[in-house]
């Protein structure tokens, strides 16, 4: 993939190669890392818009201090938010003033797209075996100016917020949740063209492992996304087991490659917007004392195991990218670690990394601080060496 800004960030920070999210779907994963509490505590299990950890969570969730809430109320930072941080409507208004200094910079609301349709060319919806993808599960290439894409505007909001915080002399914690590479995979034509001729995706890497592993438990499998099938029959009797009923329809190779191309292009588009924010930190003289954290919420299958999206309990869906750049820890620049990390660890890790007070609700938090990894170079390796190790581990896991 073309990711010059992600590559630059990785060369200046620590990459966690064994990082995972708390759940293989957006809402519970985000509730977990934003609160520092796993799904059994947040009681957020899926993307239902009726699920609100502030209401459903165990204990006294109305009084929970989220990660941005900690930065705001205990660490003395101005918290600014935009995009998909919490999952939309979970909680309402992205937790409002409990988490954000909205009186300083108003939260920038999230949407997957800016136009009335996910993609104007609906014949791009992929189908197989008589099943049609949902409206959002599609891709398209649009010859439109950058400002017609949500992530460009979100990056603008973040850049404006950085300028305002700098001018006011206020230390800050800015949370920026890009839409891409989530579906619908809407990308500008010039980004799509980086991956070959307009209608030829033959140069895109083929799926390595298109079939389910032998003995894969049906309860752990959910075929969801561009090719959407039923995944299992729910038990109705005591002691009845889950039984799979997924089809053996094989997704055509050209469609596999085209969907992957749309995803890669979406990552490149996001990378371009990330670069604009990183450049702003440099221009404002903030880069040397600002921690930068980049991560997703879960993985995407992209046709591995004949599944395209998420919601299955496999390593490829559980794993997430995680890069942490702490400029005052120069020994970590361009390093990678295989230390086990979960995104619920971020709350306590960042609190310690920035020298903040121990969170007042630490006894109720899940996860643990990984700040010690930044102090011990023996727990990491050079980034290029880690890439080779990751390839070897992948082969061993499949074998």
C-alpha positions, -999 to +999 in steps of 0.1 A: +000+000+000+010+036-005+013+049+030+042+074+032+028+092+063+021+060+082+056+048+073+071+081+085+052+078+118+063+042+123+099+053+118+096+079+146+076+058+170+070+024+185+049-001+165+030-028+185+029-058+163+007-080+185-020-054+194-056-064+194-089-046+200-114-056+227-140-068+203-142-075+165-169-049+158-169-011+161-193-001+190-180-025+217-144-020+206-147+018+208-166+018+241-138-003+255-107+017+245-125+051+252-134+040+287-106+016+295-132-011+303-138-043+284-173-053+271-183-074+301-181-042+321-195-017+295-222-042+285-218-031+249-218-062+227-227-051+192-235-020+171-271-016+184-279+020+187-298+013+219-266+002+237-251+030+258-224+022+283-235+052+304-267+033+310-259-003+306-225-005+322-218-023+354-215-003+386-220+035+383-214+041+346-229+076+347-199+086+368-172+068+347-144+090+336-135+082+300-100+085+286-107+120+272-125+128+304-094+119+324-073+141+302-098+170+307-106+167+344-075+151+359-045+157+336-054+194+329-056+191+291-081+207+268-098+178+250-110+182+215-128+156+195-140+149+160-151+119+138-156+084+149-141+082+184-170+066+203-194+048+180-221+073+167-249+076+193-232+053+218-233+074+239-254+103+225-235+133+213-202+115+216-205+118+254-207+156+252-191+177+279-183+147+301-155+140+277-148+171+257-141+208+261-169+217+236-170+253+248-134+257+234-138+237+201-171+221+193-170+183+186-169+177+148-198+153+141-192+120+123-206+107+091-193+080+067-198+102+037-209+137+027-234+132-001-269+118+000-258+083-012-231+060+000-220+056-035-239+070-065-231+040-087-252+013-071-242-013-096-210-015-077-228-034-049-213-068-049-235-099-049-230-136-048-251-167-042-283-147-044-274-125-014-270-088-017-247-066+003-262-040+025-264-004+013-232+007+031-211-023+020-200-010-013-172+010-030-169+037-056-144+060-073-155+096-074-141+124-095-148+151-069-127+177-051-111+167-018-135+189+002-164+167-008-150+139+013-156+137+050-121+129+061-107+160+044-131+182+064-123+163+096-086+168+091-093+205+085-112+206+118-083+190+136-058+214+120-079+244+130-081+231+166-044+227+168-038+262+157-064+275+182-049+255+211-014+267+202-025+303+200-043+300+234-013+283+250-034+254+261-020+219+264-043+195+245-055+161+238-071+159+203-090+128+192-095+124+154-116+095+141-113+091+103-141+074+084-119+056+059-110+028+055-145+019+068-171+013+042-185+027+020-151+028+004-155+062-014-121+075-027-110+102-052-101+090-086-064+101-082-060+078-052-076+049-070-052+054-099-022+048-077-031+011-078-030+005-115-052+012-146-087+023-139-105-009-147-077-034-140-070-046-105-049-076-116-019-062-098-035-064-064-023-093-042-045-124-042-060-137-010-036-160+008-060-182+027-094-181+010-109-211+029-119-215+065-094-234+087-103-270+094-124-272+126-133-235+127-161-233+153-193-218+137-200-196+167-168-177+159-176-171+123-197-144+108-196-137+071-205-101+068-199-073+044-196-071+006-208-107+005-233-111+032-246-146+042-262-161+072-235-173+095-250-199+118-283-213+131-289-201+167-296-229+192-332-231+204-330-262+227-309-269+258-274-281+250-280-277+212-248-265+195-244-237+169-244-252+134-229-234+104-250-228+073-226-207+052-225-214+015-196-227-005-199-200-031-165-188-041-160-151-046-146-144-081-109-135-081-114-102-099-140-091-073-116-101-045-089-079-060-112-050-067-126-049-031-090-051-018-080-023-042-108-001-028-097-008+007-060-001-001-070+032-018-091+041+013-061+036+035-040+057+012-066+085+013-066+084+051-028+084+051-029+116+031-051+133+057-030+120+085+000+136+068-017+170+068-022+168+106+014+156+112+027+184+090+007+209+111+023+197+143+057+203+127+047+238+114+034+248+148+065+236+166+045+211+186+059+178+172+087+174+198+064+175+228+032+159+215+025+122+217+009+108+186-011+076+188-025+058+157-048+028+159-079+011+144-107-005+163-106-040+148-092-057+117-108-065+083-107-099+066-107-087+030-117-122+017-094-142+040-115-172+051-140-163+025-152-133+046-148-096+040-153-076+071-153-082+108-173-099+135-155-131+135-131-144+162-100-147+141-065-132+145-068-112+113-100-095+126-088-091+162-055-075+154-052-038+150-025-014+139-010+005+169+018+031+167+028+054+195+052+082+190+065+097+223+093+122+211+107+123+247+114+086+244+139+088+215+151+052+221+117+040+208+119+057+173+117+031+145+112+002+169+086-025+170+075-048+198+056-081+200+046-074+236+009-083+239-012-051+238-049-045+240-064-011+231-079-010+266-043-005+278-041+029+261-059+047+289-033+039+316-004+038+292-009+073+279-017+086+314+018+074+325+036+083+293+026+120+296+034+121+333-002+126+343-016+116+377-027+080+383-063+079+371-087+083+401-108+054+388-078+031+381-092+004+404-122+000+380-102+001+348-093-030+328-060-033+310-026-022+322+000+004+315+025-005+288+047+026+295+074+002+307+079-010+271+091+025+262+118+023+289+132-011+279+147-014+244+153-051+249+115-056+245+116-043+210+134-047+177+142-025+147+111-020+125+125-038+095+135-068+115+100-069+129+085-072+095+105-103+088+095-118+122+059-110+115+060-129+082+076-159+099+050-159+127+022-158+102+036-188+083+040-207+116+004-199+127-010-211+095+011-242+094 
